Amino acid sequence: MDRRSAIFFALSSLFFGGTFVAAKAGLEYFPPLLFVALRFDVAAVLLLGYVLVTSSRAELLPTTRGDLLGIAATGILVIGLANALLFVGQQYATSAVGAIVFSLNPILTPVFAAVLLSNERVSARGAVGMGLGLVGVAFVVSPDPAALFAGDALGRAILFAGAVSAAVGAVFIRRAQPTLSSTVRIAWGLPLAAALSHGLSWSAGESFGSIVWTLEALVALAYVSVFAGVFAYIAYFALLDETGPIRANLVFYVVPAVSTVGGWALLGESIAPLAILGFLTIFAGFAVLGSESIDVRSLAPTSVHRSSDGSTAVADEPRGYRSD
């Protein structure tokens, strides 16, 4: 990743990580699906207003089939369905189990990419790095091994379906090759996500009368709408366009670490020593992944060859260097 991609990665990890802290606080006041729907309502209004002011008509209108498919995958799969399943599944499982299930996203993405994309593959070194990241996530959330297989299987199935939805959606966006900017695509996708969430909320029998409006409720809604909604999705989908779904979805390895630190700082939750080991293991996984971008040939000096006619030629320079 270049510096721009690294910034997008850090911002999306930070804002998505705070989602779990804000959601934990907000679910005390909102029904889960209605909470998600209101979140997307606010985010859609803000982002649509922004793109209408900053974009031209040509930049706003989808013109290709890929644009339409990209909008549908963004709004329905990556944003709408994935978040709805996440919030519902958390009702039947602990936050630790939820985090470890949703962190399967970076593992699921290469599987779907291998089927749907011809140019997205994971090398052996990449697989090792991803494996270390998954182990680190397990250390961070410190799940009870019995809890992963005990309790309500429905909750785990719903959470897993949410992770699958996000992974498939990210790969479909890459396959569709939309021409719209990622910000405009999100602005179109958020109303779809809101409509889907409201429909699911209505079918589940949730009502506005069950909402308890407090200052804490408003703060939680503001965070998941603005920071974990608008800002996080702008950063994530920009990262997705620049690096592809496999590397972009590595943010879900960092999210549990951010959530753990956020819970400690804002909710007074303790950090277990095993979680510290998890942070270090995640870092090791990213170090292995990052080492793939190091070109060992760039360390070799440029050589000069003499041809049969006595002229000299400079050998091909290592990648990453340029002649004066």
MARMI-127970 format. One record per residue (C-alpha): residue number from 1; residue in three letters; x, y, z. Coordinates in nm, 3 decimals. Layout:
% MARMI-127970
+-----+-----+---------+---------+---------+
!   n ! res !      px !      py !      pz !
+-----+-----+---------+---------+---------+
! NUM ! Ala !       X !       Y !       Z !
...
+-----+-----+---------+---------+---------+
END
This chain:
% MARMI-127970
+-----+-----+---------+---------+---------+
!   n ! res !      px !      py !      pz !
+-----+-----+---------+---------+---------+
!   1 ! Met !   0.000 !   0.000 !   0.000 !
!   2 ! Asp !   0.113 !   0.354 !  -0.072 !
!   3 ! Arg !   0.073 !   0.640 !   0.175 !
!   4 ! Arg !  -0.275 !   0.731 !   0.048 !
!   5 ! Ser !  -0.399 !   0.373 !   0.087 !
!   6 ! Ala !  -0.241 !   0.349 !   0.433 !
!   7 ! Ile !  -0.434 !   0.660 !   0.543 !
!   8 ! Phe !  -0.759 !   0.513 !   0.412 !
!   9 ! Phe !  -0.679 !   0.187 !   0.591 !
!  10 ! Ala !  -0.611 !   0.361 !   0.922 !
!  11 ! Leu !  -0.924 !   0.577 !   0.904 !
!  12 ! Ser !  -1.160 !   0.294 !   0.811 !
!  13 ! Ser !  -1.012 !   0.070 !   1.084 !
!  14 ! Leu !  -1.049 !   0.345 !   1.344 !
!  15 ! Phe !  -1.404 !   0.445 !   1.253 !
!  16 ! Phe !  -1.529 !   0.088 !   1.202 !
!  17 ! Gly !  -1.369 !  -0.015 !   1.530 !
!  18 ! Gly !  -1.563 !   0.252 !   1.714 !
!  19 ! Thr !  -1.886 !   0.111 !   1.570 !
!  20 ! Phe !  -1.889 !  -0.177 !   1.816 !
!  21 ! Val !  -1.846 !   0.057 !   2.113 !
!  22 ! Ala !  -2.120 !   0.295 !   1.993 !
!  23 ! Ala !  -2.350 !   0.007 !   1.897 !
!  24 ! Lys !  -2.312 !  -0.152 !   2.239 !
!  25 ! Ala !  -2.421 !   0.175 !   2.398 !
!  26 ! Gly !  -2.694 !   0.251 !   2.144 !
!  27 ! Leu !  -2.867 !  -0.088 !   2.148 !
!  28 ! Glu !  -2.985 !  -0.009 !   2.500 !
!  29 ! Tyr !  -3.210 !   0.259 !   2.349 !
!  30 ! Phe !  -3.288 !   0.140 !   1.993 !
!  31 ! Pro !  -3.429 !  -0.182 !   1.842 !
!  32 ! Pro !  -3.140 !  -0.328 !   1.639 !
!  33 ! Leu !  -3.277 !  -0.307 !   1.284 !
!  34 ! Leu !  -3.434 !   0.032 !   1.341 !
!  35 ! Phe !  -3.102 !   0.154 !   1.483 !
!  36 ! Val !  -2.930 !   0.045 !   1.161 !
!  37 ! Ala !  -3.203 !   0.204 !   0.947 !
!  38 ! Leu !  -3.186 !   0.540 !   1.126 !
!  39 ! Arg !  -2.808 !   0.529 !   1.098 !
!  40 ! Phe !  -2.831 !   0.498 !   0.721 !
!  41 ! Asp !  -3.104 !   0.763 !   0.698 !
!  42 ! Val !  -2.878 !   1.023 !   0.856 !
!  43 ! Ala !  -2.569 !   0.912 !   0.662 !
!  44 ! Ala !  -2.759 !   0.915 !   0.332 !
!  45 ! Val !  -2.886 !   1.270 !   0.381 !
!  46 ! Leu !  -2.540 !   1.398 !   0.473 !
!  47 ! Leu !  -2.353 !   1.226 !   0.193 !
!  48 ! Leu !  -2.613 !   1.300 !  -0.076 !
!  49 ! Gly !  -2.599 !   1.667 !   0.022 !
!  50 ! Tyr !  -2.220 !   1.661 !  -0.001 !
!  51 ! Val !  -2.198 !   1.501 !  -0.346 !
!  52 ! Leu !  -2.473 !   1.724 !  -0.487 !
!  53 ! Val !  -2.268 !   2.029 !  -0.389 !
!  54 ! Thr !  -1.925 !   1.900 !  -0.492 !
!  55 ! Ser !  -2.000 !   1.689 !  -0.803 !
!  56 ! Ser !  -2.120 !   1.772 !  -1.150 !
!  57 ! Arg !  -2.422 !   1.611 !  -1.312 !
!  58 ! Ala !  -2.198 !   1.390 !  -1.525 !
!  59 ! Glu !  -2.014 !   1.268 !  -1.215 !
!  60 ! Leu !  -2.338 !   1.186 !  -1.033 !
!  61 ! Leu !  -2.526 !   0.981 !  -1.292 !
!  62 ! Pro !  -2.449 !   0.611 !  -1.346 !
!  63 ! Thr !  -2.377 !   0.549 !  -1.711 !
!  64 ! Thr !  -2.272 !   0.185 !  -1.733 !
!  65 ! Arg !  -2.399 !  -0.153 !  -1.621 !
!  66 ! Gly !  -2.096 !  -0.172 !  -1.393 !
!  67 ! Asp !  -2.208 !   0.148 !  -1.219 !
!  68 ! Leu !  -2.551 !   0.001 !  -1.146 !
!  69 ! Leu !  -2.406 !  -0.329 !  -1.026 !
!  70 ! Gly !  -2.152 !  -0.145 !  -0.810 !
!  71 ! Ile !  -2.426 !   0.066 !  -0.649 !
!  72 ! Ala !  -2.640 !  -0.242 !  -0.582 !
!  73 ! Ala !  -2.349 !  -0.438 !  -0.431 !
!  74 ! Thr !  -2.250 !  -0.138 !  -0.219 !
!  75 ! Gly !  -2.595 !  -0.058 !  -0.082 !
!  76 ! Ile !  -2.746 !  -0.404 !  -0.049 !
!  77 ! Leu !  -2.457 !  -0.640 !   0.028 !
!  78 ! Val !  -2.165 !  -0.447 !   0.181 !
!  79 ! Ile !  -2.360 !  -0.181 !   0.374 !
!  80 ! Gly !  -2.725 !  -0.282 !   0.420 !
!  81 ! Leu !  -2.742 !  -0.657 !   0.462 !
!  82 ! Ala !  -2.404 !  -0.696 !   0.633 !
!  83 ! Asn !  -2.489 !  -0.439 !   0.903 !
!  84 ! Ala !  -2.843 !  -0.564 !   0.954 !
!  85 ! Leu !  -2.718 !  -0.919 !   1.008 !
!  86 ! Leu !  -2.440 !  -0.796 !   1.237 !
!  87 ! Phe !  -2.674 !  -0.603 !   1.468 !
!  88 ! Val !  -2.932 !  -0.883 !   1.478 !
!  89 ! Gly !  -2.673 !  -1.155 !   1.532 !
!  90 ! Gln !  -2.523 !  -0.970 !   1.828 !
!  91 ! Gln !  -2.851 !  -1.024 !   2.013 !
!  92 ! Tyr !  -2.785 !  -1.398 !   2.025 !
!  93 ! Ala !  -2.409 !  -1.404 !   2.076 !
!  94 ! Thr !  -2.149 !  -1.234 !   2.289 !
!  95 ! Ser !  -1.944 !  -0.948 !   2.145 !
!  96 ! Ala !  -1.634 !  -1.172 !   2.152 !
!  97 ! Val !  -1.804 !  -1.440 !   1.941 !
!  98 ! Gly !  -1.941 !  -1.172 !   1.709 !
!  99 ! Ala !  -1.598 !  -1.019 !   1.656 !
! 100 ! Ile !  -1.427 !  -1.349 !   1.583 !
! 101 ! Val !  -1.699 !  -1.456 !   1.337 !
! 102 ! Phe !  -1.699 !  -1.124 !   1.151 !
! 103 ! Ser !  -1.319 !  -1.132 !   1.137 !
! 104 ! Leu !  -1.351 !  -1.428 !   0.901 !
! 105 ! Asn !  -1.418 !  -1.165 !   0.634 !
! 106 ! Pro !  -1.051 !  -1.142 !   0.520 !
! 107 ! Ile !  -1.044 !  -1.521 !   0.496 !
! 108 ! Leu !  -1.369 !  -1.542 !   0.299 !
! 109 ! Thr !  -1.278 !  -1.265 !   0.055 !
! 110 ! Pro !  -0.990 !  -1.450 !  -0.121 !
! 111 ! Val !  -1.218 !  -1.752 !  -0.164 !
! 112 ! Phe !  -1.482 !  -1.551 !  -0.352 !
! 113 ! Ala !  -1.214 !  -1.349 !  -0.535 !
! 114 ! Ala !  -1.054 !  -1.668 !  -0.663 !
! 115 ! Val !  -1.388 !  -1.765 !  -0.819 !
! 116 ! Leu !  -1.509 !  -1.427 !  -0.946 !
! 117 ! Leu !  -1.185 !  -1.239 !  -1.023 !
! 118 ! Ser !  -0.903 !  -1.348 !  -1.251 !
! 119 ! Asn !  -0.639 !  -1.112 !  -1.110 !
! 120 ! Glu !  -0.695 !  -1.148 !  -0.735 !
! 121 ! Arg !  -0.495 !  -1.428 !  -0.577 !
! 122 ! Val !  -0.326 !  -1.480 !  -0.241 !
! 123 ! Ser !   0.039 !  -1.586 !  -0.235 !
! 124 ! Ala !   0.181 !  -1.825 !   0.022 !
! 125 ! Arg !   0.331 !  -1.533 !   0.214 !
! 126 ! Gly !  -0.003 !  -1.353 !   0.204 !
! 127 ! Ala !  -0.177 !  -1.660 !   0.343 !
! 128 ! Val !   0.072 !  -1.675 !   0.632 !
! 129 ! Gly !   0.015 !  -1.306 !   0.706 !
! 130 ! Met !  -0.363 !  -1.347 !   0.704 !
! 131 ! Gly !  -0.337 !  -1.651 !   0.928 !
! 132 ! Leu !  -0.130 !  -1.455 !   1.180 !
! 133 ! Gly !  -0.386 !  -1.177 !   1.168 !
! 134 ! Leu !  -0.670 !  -1.418 !   1.243 !
! 135 ! Val !  -0.477 !  -1.566 !   1.537 !
! 136 ! Gly !  -0.416 !  -1.215 !   1.666 !
! 137 ! Val !  -0.788 !  -1.136 !   1.645 !
! 138 ! Ala !  -0.863 !  -1.449 !   1.848 !
! 139 ! Phe !  -0.619 !  -1.333 !   2.116 !
! 140 ! Val !  -0.768 !  -0.981 !   2.122 !
! 141 ! Val !  -1.128 !  -1.090 !   2.169 !
! 142 ! Ser !  -1.020 !  -1.379 !   2.396 !
! 143 ! Pro !  -1.326 !  -1.592 !   2.331 !
! 144 ! Asp !  -1.420 !  -1.880 !   2.556 !
! 145 ! Pro !  -1.365 !  -2.187 !   2.334 !
! 146 ! Ala !  -1.686 !  -2.339 !   2.464 !
! 147 ! Ala !  -1.879 !  -2.023 !   2.375 !
! 148 ! Leu !  -1.790 !  -2.060 !   2.009 !
! 149 ! Phe !  -1.980 !  -2.387 !   1.991 !
! 150 ! Ala !  -2.238 !  -2.346 !   2.267 !
! 151 ! Gly !  -2.546 !  -2.128 !   2.294 !
! 152 ! Asp !  -2.772 !  -2.019 !   2.011 !
! 153 ! Ala !  -2.649 !  -2.146 !   1.678 !
! 154 ! Leu !  -2.884 !  -1.902 !   1.504 !
! 155 ! Gly !  -2.679 !  -1.603 !   1.625 !
! 156 ! Arg !  -2.354 !  -1.746 !   1.490 !
! 157 ! Ala !  -2.520 !  -1.832 !   1.160 !
! 158 ! Ile !  -2.656 !  -1.477 !   1.123 !
! 159 ! Leu !  -2.316 !  -1.323 !   1.202 !
! 160 ! Phe !  -2.145 !  -1.554 !   0.954 !
! 161 ! Ala !  -2.401 !  -1.461 !   0.688 !
! 162 ! Gly !  -2.318 !  -1.095 !   0.751 !
! 163 ! Ala !  -1.947 !  -1.160 !   0.699 !
! 164 ! Val !  -2.025 !  -1.350 !   0.377 !
! 165 ! Ser !  -2.244 !  -1.064 !   0.253 !
! 166 ! Ala !  -1.968 !  -0.807 !   0.307 !
! 167 ! Ala !  -1.703 !  -1.027 !   0.142 !
! 168 ! Val !  -1.916 !  -1.114 !  -0.162 !
! 169 ! Gly !  -2.022 !  -0.752 !  -0.204 !
! 170 ! Ala !  -1.662 !  -0.627 !  -0.201 !
! 171 ! Val !  -1.564 !  -0.879 !  -0.469 !
! 172 ! Phe !  -1.869 !  -0.796 !  -0.684 !
! 173 ! Ile !  -1.778 !  -0.425 !  -0.674 !
! 174 ! Arg !  -1.428 !  -0.507 !  -0.801 !
! 175 ! Arg !  -1.572 !  -0.733 !  -1.072 !
! 176 ! Ala !  -1.828 !  -0.473 !  -1.186 !
! 177 ! Gln !  -1.555 !  -0.211 !  -1.246 !
! 178 ! Pro !  -1.783 !   0.091 !  -1.191 !
! 179 ! Thr !  -1.681 !   0.424 !  -1.339 !
! 180 ! Leu !  -1.846 !   0.629 !  -1.064 !
! 181 ! Ser !  -1.623 !   0.755 !  -0.784 !
! 182 ! Ser !  -1.646 !   0.556 !  -0.462 !
! 183 ! Thr !  -1.801 !   0.854 !  -0.277 !
! 184 ! Val !  -2.079 !   0.895 !  -0.534 !
! 185 ! Arg !  -2.137 !   0.520 !  -0.535 !
! 186 ! Ile !  -2.182 !   0.522 !  -0.156 !
! 187 ! Ala !  -2.420 !   0.819 !  -0.184 !
! 188 ! Trp !  -2.637 !   0.610 !  -0.417 !
! 189 ! Gly !  -2.595 !   0.296 !  -0.208 !
! 190 ! Leu !  -2.687 !   0.439 !   0.134 !
! 191 ! Pro !  -3.055 !   0.502 !   0.045 !
! 192 ! Leu !  -3.074 !   0.141 !  -0.074 !
! 193 ! Ala !  -2.926 !   0.026 !   0.257 !
! 194 ! Ala !  -3.171 !   0.247 !   0.451 !
! 195 ! Ala !  -3.471 !   0.116 !   0.255 !
! 196 ! Leu !  -3.359 !  -0.245 !   0.308 !
! 197 ! Ser !  -3.307 !  -0.189 !   0.682 !
! 198 ! His !  -3.646 !  -0.017 !   0.726 !
! 199 ! Gly !  -3.813 !  -0.304 !   0.543 !
! 200 ! Leu !  -3.645 !  -0.561 !   0.765 !
! 201 ! Ser !  -3.730 !  -0.356 !   1.075 !
! 202 ! Trp !  -4.095 !  -0.333 !   0.975 !
! 203 ! Ser !  -4.114 !  -0.707 !   0.901 !
! 204 ! Ala !  -3.963 !  -0.777 !   1.245 !
! 205 ! Gly !  -4.234 !  -0.571 !   1.417 !
! 206 ! Glu !  -4.004 !  -0.296 !   1.547 !
! 207 ! Ser !  -4.156 !   0.047 !   1.614 !
! 208 ! Phe !  -4.040 !   0.403 !   1.675 !
! 209 ! Gly !  -4.235 !   0.401 !   2.001 !
! 210 ! Ser !  -3.983 !   0.160 !   2.152 !
! 211 ! Ile !  -3.695 !   0.408 !   2.111 !
! 212 ! Val !  -3.575 !   0.574 !   2.432 !
! 213 ! Trp !  -3.444 !   0.919 !   2.335 !
! 214 ! Thr !  -3.159 !   1.024 !   2.563 !
! 215 ! Leu !  -2.836 !   1.218 !   2.519 !
! 216 ! Glu !  -2.644 !   0.888 !   2.513 !
! 217 ! Ala !  -2.877 !   0.757 !   2.243 !
! 218 ! Leu !  -2.823 !   1.066 !   2.028 !
! 219 ! Val !  -2.444 !   1.048 !   2.069 !
! 220 ! Ala !  -2.441 !   0.679 !   1.971 !
! 221 ! Leu !  -2.662 !   0.747 !   1.667 !
! 222 ! Ala !  -2.445 !   1.043 !   1.564 !
! 223 ! Tyr !  -2.126 !   0.835 !   1.579 !
! 224 ! Val !  -2.255 !   0.535 !   1.382 !
! 225 ! Ser !  -2.414 !   0.769 !   1.126 !
! 226 ! Val !  -2.140 !   1.025 !   1.068 !
! 227 ! Phe !  -1.809 !   0.869 !   1.170 !
! 228 ! Ala !  -1.882 !   0.497 !   1.128 !
! 229 ! Gly !  -2.118 !   0.578 !   0.841 !
! 230 ! Val !  -2.011 !   0.861 !   0.613 !
! 231 ! Phe !  -1.640 !   0.890 !   0.699 !
! 232 ! Ala !  -1.573 !   0.518 !   0.744 !
! 233 ! Tyr !  -1.742 !   0.418 !   0.419 !
! 234 ! Ile !  -1.571 !   0.691 !   0.218 !
! 235 ! Ala !  -1.233 !   0.569 !   0.345 !
! 236 ! Tyr !  -1.315 !   0.197 !   0.307 !
! 237 ! Phe !  -1.454 !   0.210 !  -0.046 !
! 238 ! Ala !  -1.169 !   0.435 !  -0.161 !
! 239 ! Leu !  -0.932 !   0.173 !  -0.019 !
! 240 ! Leu !  -1.130 !  -0.100 !  -0.195 !
! 241 ! Asp !  -1.095 !   0.075 !  -0.530 !
! 242 ! Glu !  -0.721 !   0.129 !  -0.487 !
! 243 ! Thr !  -0.606 !  -0.203 !  -0.339 !
! 244 ! Gly !  -0.875 !  -0.460 !  -0.420 !
! 245 ! Pro !  -1.104 !  -0.657 !  -0.188 !
! 246 ! Ile !  -0.840 !  -0.891 !  -0.041 !
! 247 ! Arg !  -0.618 !  -0.620 !   0.104 !
! 248 ! Ala !  -0.904 !  -0.378 !   0.178 !
! 249 ! Asn !  -1.086 !  -0.631 !   0.395 !
! 250 ! Leu !  -0.779 !  -0.670 !   0.616 !
! 251 ! Val !  -0.929 !  -0.376 !   0.808 !
! 252 ! Phe !  -1.153 !  -0.632 !   0.977 !
! 253 ! Tyr !  -0.844 !  -0.773 !   1.148 !
! 254 ! Val !  -0.771 !  -0.436 !   1.305 !
! 255 ! Val !  -1.131 !  -0.353 !   1.401 !
! 256 ! Pro !  -1.143 !  -0.584 !   1.708 !
! 257 ! Ala !  -0.821 !  -0.429 !   1.838 !
! 258 ! Val !  -0.965 !  -0.079 !   1.798 !
! 259 ! Ser !  -1.289 !  -0.190 !   1.964 !
! 260 ! Thr !  -1.100 !  -0.334 !   2.259 !
! 261 ! Val !  -0.902 !  -0.014 !   2.315 !
! 262 ! Gly !  -1.217 !   0.196 !   2.268 !
! 263 ! Gly !  -1.407 !  -0.013 !   2.521 !
! 264 ! Trp !  -1.122 !   0.031 !   2.768 !
! 265 ! Ala !  -1.098 !   0.407 !   2.716 !
! 266 ! Leu !  -1.469 !   0.494 !   2.695 !
! 267 ! Leu !  -1.659 !   0.217 !   2.869 !
! 268 ! Gly !  -1.410 !   0.117 !   3.139 !
! 269 ! Glu !  -1.361 !  -0.233 !   3.002 !
! 270 ! Ser !  -1.037 !  -0.407 !   3.094 !
! 271 ! Ile !  -0.773 !  -0.527 !   2.846 !
! 272 ! Ala !  -0.648 !  -0.877 !   2.916 !
! 273 ! Pro !  -0.276 !  -0.955 !   2.881 !
! 274 ! Leu !  -0.372 !  -1.198 !   2.603 !
! 275 ! Ala !  -0.515 !  -0.905 !   2.408 !
! 276 ! Ile !  -0.175 !  -0.735 !   2.414 !
! 277 ! Leu !  -0.027 !  -1.049 !   2.261 !
! 278 ! Gly !  -0.305 !  -1.033 !   2.004 !
! 279 ! Phe !  -0.210 !  -0.678 !   1.905 !
! 280 ! Leu !   0.150 !  -0.788 !   1.851 !
! 281 ! Thr !   0.042 !  -1.092 !   1.651 !
! 282 ! Ile !  -0.178 !  -0.879 !   1.423 !
! 283 ! Phe !   0.118 !  -0.645 !   1.371 !
! 284 ! Ala !   0.335 !  -0.946 !   1.281 !
! 285 ! Gly !   0.075 !  -1.057 !   1.027 !
! 286 ! Phe !   0.076 !  -0.715 !   0.862 !
! 287 ! Ala !   0.457 !  -0.715 !   0.863 !
! 288 ! Val !   0.454 !  -1.043 !   0.670 !
! 289 ! Leu !   0.198 !  -0.906 !   0.424 !
! 290 ! Gly !   0.387 !  -0.581 !   0.385 !
! 291 ! Ser !   0.713 !  -0.760 !   0.313 !
! 292 ! Glu !   0.565 !  -0.873 !  -0.019 !
! 293 ! Ser !   0.602 !  -0.518 !  -0.146 !
! 294 ! Ile !   0.980 !  -0.518 !  -0.084 !
! 295 ! Asp !   1.170 !  -0.579 !  -0.405 !
! 296 ! Val !   1.494 !  -0.755 !  -0.316 !
! 297 ! Arg !   1.628 !  -0.685 !  -0.665 !
! 298 ! Ser !   1.625 !  -0.315 !  -0.586 !
! 299 ! Leu !   1.914 !  -0.376 !  -0.348 !
! 300 ! Ala !   2.138 !  -0.499 !  -0.629 !
! 301 ! Pro !   2.365 !  -0.248 !  -0.808 !
! 302 ! Thr !   2.307 !  -0.162 !  -1.171 !
! 303 ! Ser !   2.541 !  -0.360 !  -1.394 !
! 304 ! Val !   2.699 !  -0.256 !  -1.721 !
! 305 ! His !   2.734 !  -0.504 !  -2.007 !
! 306 ! Arg !   2.964 !  -0.473 !  -2.307 !
! 307 ! Ser !   2.822 !  -0.597 !  -2.634 !
! 308 ! Ser !   3.013 !  -0.779 !  -2.905 !
! 309 ! Asp !   3.061 !  -0.457 !  -3.103 !
! 310 ! Gly !   3.228 !  -0.284 !  -2.807 !
! 311 ! Ser !   2.935 !  -0.064 !  -2.707 !
! 312 ! Thr !   2.809 !  -0.060 !  -2.352 !
! 313 ! Ala !   2.455 !  -0.093 !  -2.225 !
! 314 ! Val !   2.308 !  -0.055 !  -1.883 !
! 315 ! Ala !   2.116 !  -0.357 !  -1.764 !
! 316 ! Asp !   1.751 !  -0.324 !  -1.671 !
! 317 ! Glu !   1.725 !  -0.127 !  -1.353 !
! 318 ! Pro !   1.557 !  -0.274 !  -1.049 !
! 319 ! Arg !   1.191 !  -0.192 !  -1.013 !
! 320 ! Gly !   1.134 !   0.129 !  -0.828 !
! 321 ! Tyr !   1.434 !   0.315 !  -0.971 !
! 322 ! Arg !   1.463 !   0.551 !  -1.266 !
! 323 ! Ser !   1.759 !   0.667 !  -1.473 !
! 324 ! Asp !   1.872 !   1.026 !  -1.455 !
+-----+-----+---------+---------+---------+
END
